[in-house]
């Protein structure tokens, strides 16, 4: 196995379990996101990989070698901290060259390497700047350059973009992804922002309550969430309680809905959840006829220009549809409408 | 809305400021001014009080006699060495303490505070017992087979330096503790991920970042120790006597209060000058 393998990892602090039952194969050279809400254990997992924490149970191996007990400074990982952790007593260039200084590289070579890396992160000529004189985005880039200075085997980032404003964040996401593709370095980023994870990753590891919920490429996770947590956390989703009727259908209250498939092993009568994305739900026109239909009252319309969201109250649950302005449904608040839920968009997940 | 107008605020502040000013004036400036005045007075041998009002520079001229210069240098040596040694020992201790869990930290600090509550008299007396031949720790070493026969380690240079350093340790810890706890843990972690061993991290990240704190502790302890009185007298020989002992000797044994005043003022000015130089040098070394 080339990349990193985590087997049976558990980490407890006293009686608190930070992560448990973690088994992951993270392939070499890919961009991987640990995605989940705060407190789900994603940062702990990253720190375990960096060697800043020692697992209570389980083992970690990198390129086939067991590194569970190897000290951080001997692991050759580059890490960008949430606080960035730039050394305030050193200039930007000295920060980047810190690792080289520790290894006894001479001053001139250090300087050359620092300038090279500053160019790579598009900050040429800022080597002598004080950290305090740099803007948030510039500090970000210095921290990235510093983490990459020793050409590490692993590049770890702990919510590095969370302190930046939205525009800068999206810009850096794209830049970071391009940089990673160019260097082909195995990269793991911790984030709670599903959009960020979708933008950058080859592989998303969705976590919640100390466990891995699902691992897969972003679109696969989006289209085939394995449980209701993932369905709800990745993008927005309409979640409807249902009961399995047959291999191809479920029952929601008095309505019968055709579905693409049911989870393997699920039997008729079992309680499940139907997940359907707002963009897959449509408000039907009067003349239109469809098989998979639920009826309700329009409770609210949110028109933000670029898209229109229609909220329909179905037996106490709000079902949201989203459509482009051109396809704005011709309905008003209070109207009784029919919603079309195409069978192949209805994903059945465990509750 | 309770908006305090700037003028109103200014009108309120005097009462707040007056109290410390009053206390400072009453208990520090007035006696100090008195001491300055007395330092110029005339010494009258044999008179009941030993001195009379006057204005002369004779006392200031006596500073530069070999005796007083030598003891000034002794004070300087003890103060700087013991401040240096206590910071050297206390800094790593305090830093690692600040990285521990809450509970061990609090327990250790309570213990340090207990040591702090001991007066210089008790510390000096305890060490004079512990360093003696009859009841001292050398007996323990004999018992353990490390030494052949018990010996006395006081009075002497080492005993004075040791006891002064011991006395300074809890102060050093308490001065440096707040800044040590404030050092962002991710900075040292970042150094580790960049391949620096824990020892290297300590010297390349922790020490430079906490340098101002280290310097502050050194200066405070230096000033503190310059006035040491009991420790050198009990644990040292006459050649180890620090300046305060001479001042006491002039004022209480010889009844030469004007000269004692002049010596006190000189000691203060000298110490302040050294502090100013140290701060200047410390800042420059930080900017490097």
Interface residues (C-beta under 8 A of the other chain):
Chain A: X50 X51 X52 X71 X72 X73 X74 X75 X76 X77 X78 X79 X81 X82 X83 X85 X86 X87 X88 X89 X98 X99 X101 X102 X103 X146 X147 X149 X150 X156
Chain B: X184 X186 X187 X189 X190 X191 X192 X193 X194 X195 X196 X197 X198 X200 X201 X204 X205 X208 X209
